[in-house]
Amino acid sequence: MSGPTLVRALTAAAVAGVLAVSSATAAGAVEAPRGGGAVEDLIELPDGFQPEGITIDPRGTAYLGSLADGDIYAANLRSGEGEIISEGPGIPAAGLKIDRFGRLFISGGPTGVARVVDSGTGEELACYQLAPAGAFINDVVLTRDGAWFTNSTAAELYFLPISPSGELPDASEVVTLPLTGEWVQQPGFNANGIAETTDHKALLVIQSSTGTLFRVDPATGEADAADLGGASLQFGDGILVIGRTLYVVQNRLDQIAVVRLDADGSSGSLVDTLTNDAFDVPTTVAAYGSSLFLPNARFGTPPTPATEYDVVRVPR
């Protein structure tokens, strides 16, 4: 089973999970009351896949991108079953998000590219050269108006405006937004994970090289360091905002920092740290029901065609 057939099967299984009523939780799974049905604690990915980004649709299908070749893998969170739904074009897939039209917006890593792929057919709908090859397009967030991408090697963000009807922009409409204000470009990886503030008025960007969280004005690019009371977000990678809670994946520390933020994202405080014995350099995070799901990138392990990869669930 592959492509659209698999997606229909995954969707059917997800809907069945929502309709099923059971008082027992299967071994190795945990209830997700707000998502419906049980979800797996550990989801195996294809050997050699090299995952980086993850996004989850409302029905409980997780999509993951491969840094190796840009393959997209879809997995049912309840059964753990999945398959490649889109063969990569040789462009790495880093961060990714799915929109209400079922389209995947994919960061192209060191190619400087952003791609849009139909999650139902696996077809590439658009490809944008955001920056020259060699720039690292790392992560993406979807807002009411479009898609924002980070560049870890240059002090700028990129915006793809999307019409209310869902029409994708032409290449000429792509916006490059220089980062100014308190943002100072550092050696190594800079802008990495990106999210929207709770009040939907600004962006949050983690600078991996310093562990600093910045609030960015999307109209001007002015960046101000969020006041976190001295807390460091060292090795910050993917980030996720749910309500007024910010989750920051600290990849090489094998942990998730939990920050309680003001609605405008200008200040907050570290309230918890989540860990799991199965973490092996997790990179990004997505939520489903009462759980968080993180792919293990295993950056400390040399990648080979036989290297094993997986996705880990933790309660939030």
C-alpha positions in Angstrom: 0.0 0.0 0.0 1.4 3.4 -0.9 0.6 7.0 -1.8 -3.1 8.0 -1.7 -4.2 4.5 -0.8 -2.1 4.6 2.4 -3.4 8.1 3.4 -7.0 7.0 3.0 -6.2 3.9 5.1 -4.5 6.1 7.8 -7.4 8.5 7.8 -10.0 5.7 8.1 -8.1 4.2 11.0 -7.9 7.6 12.7 -11.7 8.1 12.3 -12.4 4.6 13.6 -10.2 5.5 16.6 -12.3 8.6 17.3 -15.6 6.6 17.1 -14.3 3.6 19.1 -15.2 3.6 22.8 -13.0 1.5 25.0 -12.3 1.5 28.8 -8.9 -0.2 28.4 -5.6 1.1 27.0 -3.6 -1.3 24.9 -0.2 -2.3 26.1 2.5 0.2 24.9 -0.1 2.9 24.3 -1.6 5.7 26.2 -5.0 7.4 26.1 -5.1 10.8 24.3 -8.5 12.1 25.4 -8.5 15.3 23.4 -7.3 13.4 20.3 -9.5 10.4 20.5 -8.3 6.8 21.0 -4.9 5.5 22.1 -1.6 6.5 20.7 1.7 4.6 20.5 4.7 5.4 22.8 7.3 4.6 20.2 6.8 4.7 16.4 9.5 3.1 14.3 10.6 4.8 11.1 12.3 3.3 8.1 16.0 2.4 8.6 18.2 5.1 7.3 15.4 7.7 7.2 17.2 10.5 9.0 14.2 12.4 10.4 14.2 16.0 11.4 10.8 17.6 11.2 7.3 16.4 12.3 3.8 17.7 11.9 0.5 16.1 12.8 -3.0 16.5 11.2 -6.2 16.6 13.2 -7.0 12.9 12.5 -3.8 11.7 14.1 -1.5 11.1 11.1 2.1 12.3 11.7 4.2 13.4 8.7 8.0 13.3 8.9 10.6 14.5 6.5 13.9 12.9 5.7 17.2 14.8 5.7 18.7 12.2 3.5 16.6 12.7 0.4 13.4 14.6 1.2 11.1 11.5 1.5 7.9 12.2 3.4 6.7 9.4 5.7 3.1 9.2 7.1 2.4 7.3 10.3 -0.8 6.5 12.2 -0.2 7.6 15.8 -2.6 4.9 17.1 -1.3 1.9 15.2 2.3 3.0 14.6 1.9 1.9 11.0 3.1 4.0 8.1 4.8 4.3 4.8 6.5 6.7 2.4 3.8 8.8 0.8 6.1 11.2 -1.2 9.4 10.2 -2.8 11.9 13.0 -2.2 13.6 14.8 -5.1 17.0 14.7 -3.4 16.2 18.0 -1.5 16.5 17.4 2.2 13.3 17.9 4.3 14.0 19.7 7.6 11.1 21.3 9.4 7.6 20.9 8.1 3.9 21.9 8.8 0.6 20.8 7.4 -2.2 23.3 6.6 -6.0 23.0 6.6 -5.8 22.1 2.9 -3.6 19.1 3.6 -0.5 20.7 2.1 2.9 20.2 3.6 5.2 23.2 3.8 8.8 21.8 3.9 12.1 23.5 4.7 14.8 22.4 2.3 17.8 22.6 4.6 21.1 23.4 2.8 19.5 23.8 -0.6 17.9 27.2 0.3 14.6 25.9 -0.9 11.1 25.6 0.4 8.7 23.1 -1.0 4.9 22.5 -0.8 3.6 18.9 -1.2 0.1 17.5 -1.3 -0.1 15.1 1.6 -2.8 13.1 -0.1 -1.1 12.5 -3.5 2.6 13.1 -2.6 2.7 15.6 -5.6 4.9 18.6 -5.3 2.7 21.7 -5.7 5.4 24.4 -5.6 9.1 25.0 -5.0 10.6 28.3 -3.9 14.3 29.3 -3.9 14.3 31.4 -0.8 18.0 31.8 -0.5 21.2 30.7 -2.4 22.2 27.1 -2.1 24.3 26.6 1.0 21.9 28.6 3.1 20.1 26.4 5.7 16.3 26.7 5.5 15.5 25.1 8.8 12.0 25.4 10.1 8.6 26.7 9.3 5.4 28.0 11.0 2.0 28.6 9.5 0.1 31.7 10.5 -3.3 33.1 9.4 -1.6 34.9 6.5 1.0 32.4 5.2 4.1 30.4 6.0 7.3 31.8 7.7 10.7 30.0 7.2 13.9 30.4 9.2 17.4 30.5 7.8 20.1 29.2 10.2 23.0 30.8 8.3 21.6 34.3 7.6 19.8 36.9 9.7 16.6 36.8 7.8 13.2 35.1 7.6 11.1 34.3 4.5 7.3 34.7 4.2 5.0 33.0 1.7 1.8 34.9 1.6 -1.3 32.6 1.2 -4.7 33.9 0.2 -7.8 33.1 2.3 -8.8 30.7 -0.4 -5.5 28.9 -0.1 -3.9 30.1 -3.3 -0.1 29.8 -3.2 2.1 32.8 -4.1 4.2 33.3 -7.1 8.0 33.4 -6.6 7.9 37.2 -7.0 5.6 37.5 -4.0 8.0 35.8 -1.5 9.1 38.3 1.2 12.6 38.4 2.7 12.6 39.9 6.2 16.0 40.9 7.6 16.3 40.4 11.4 17.3 43.6 13.2 17.1 45.0 16.7 18.8 42.9 19.3 19.5 40.0 16.9 23.2 39.5 16.4 24.3 36.8 14.0 26.7 34.3 15.7 29.0 31.5 14.5 27.2 28.2 14.0 23.5 27.7 13.7 21.4 30.8 14.4 17.6 31.1 13.6 16.2 27.6 14.1 12.7 26.8 15.5 9.9 29.3 14.8 6.4 29.7 16.3 3.7 32.4 16.6 2.9 34.2 19.8 -0.3 33.4 21.6 -1.8 36.8 20.7 -0.9 36.1 17.0 0.9 39.5 16.7 4.5 38.4 16.6 6.9 35.5 15.9 9.1 33.6 18.3 12.5 32.4 17.0 15.1 30.4 18.9 18.7 31.2 18.2 20.5 27.8 18.7 24.0 29.2 19.0 23.1 31.3 22.1 20.0 29.5 23.5 18.2 32.8 23.3 14.5 33.2 22.5 13.6 36.2 20.4 10.2 37.9 19.8 10.2 39.2 16.2 7.9 41.8 14.7 6.7 40.3 11.4 6.2 43.8 9.9 9.7 45.2 10.6 11.9 42.3 11.5 12.9 43.9 14.8 13.9 41.2 17.2 13.9 41.5 21.0 15.2 38.9 23.4 12.4 37.5 25.5 12.9 38.0 29.3 13.0 34.4 30.7 14.5 35.4 34.1 17.9 34.2 33.1 16.9 30.8 31.9 19.0 29.4 29.0 17.5 27.4 26.2 20.8 26.0 25.1 20.7 23.7 22.0 17.2 25.0 21.3 15.8 23.4 18.1 12.1 23.0 17.3 9.6 25.0 19.3 5.9 24.7 19.8 3.3 27.1 21.3 0.1 25.7 22.8 -2.0 28.4 24.6 0.6 30.2 26.7 2.9 27.3 27.0 6.1 27.2 24.9 7.9 23.8 24.4 11.5 24.1 23.3 13.4 21.0 22.2 16.9 21.1 23.5 18.3 18.5 21.1 21.7 17.5 22.4 20.5 17.7 26.0 17.7 15.2 25.2 15.1 17.3 26.9 12.2 19.7 26.4 12.1 23.0 28.2 8.6 24.1 29.2 8.1 27.8 29.4 5.1 29.8 30.6 4.9 32.8 28.3 3.1 36.1 28.4 0.5 36.3 25.5 2.8 38.7 23.5 5.9 36.5 23.9 8.0 39.2 25.5 8.6 37.4 28.8 8.1 34.2 30.5 9.6 31.7 33.0 10.9 28.1 32.8 8.4 25.9 34.7 9.4 22.4 33.8 11.8 20.1 31.9 10.6 17.0 30.2 12.9 14.0 29.5 12.6 10.5 28.3 15.1 7.6 28.4 14.3 6.9 24.7 15.4 10.4 23.6 18.4 10.3 21.2 18.9 13.9 20.0 15.2 14.8 19.3 14.9 17.8 17.0 11.3 19.0 16.6 8.0 18.5 18.4 4.3 18.3 17.5 1.3 17.7 19.7 -1.7 15.4 19.5 -4.2 15.2 22.3 -2.4 15.2 25.6 0.9 14.0 24.1 4.0 15.4 22.4 5.8 13.5 19.7 9.5 14.0 18.8 11.6 12.4 16.1 15.0 11.2 17.2 17.5 12.6 14.7 20.4 10.7 16.4 23.0 13.3 15.2 25.6 11.6 17.3 25.2 8.3 15.4 26.8 8.1 11.9 23.9 7.7 9.4 23.9 4.6 7.3 21.1 2.8 5.3 20.7 0.5 8.3 20.6 3.1 11.1 17.4 2.8 13.1 15.2 5.9 13.8 12.0 6.4 15.7 9.5 8.9 17.1 9.0 9.2 20.9 5.8 10.1 22.7 5.8 12.0 26.0 2.8 13.4 28.0 2.5 17.1 28.1 
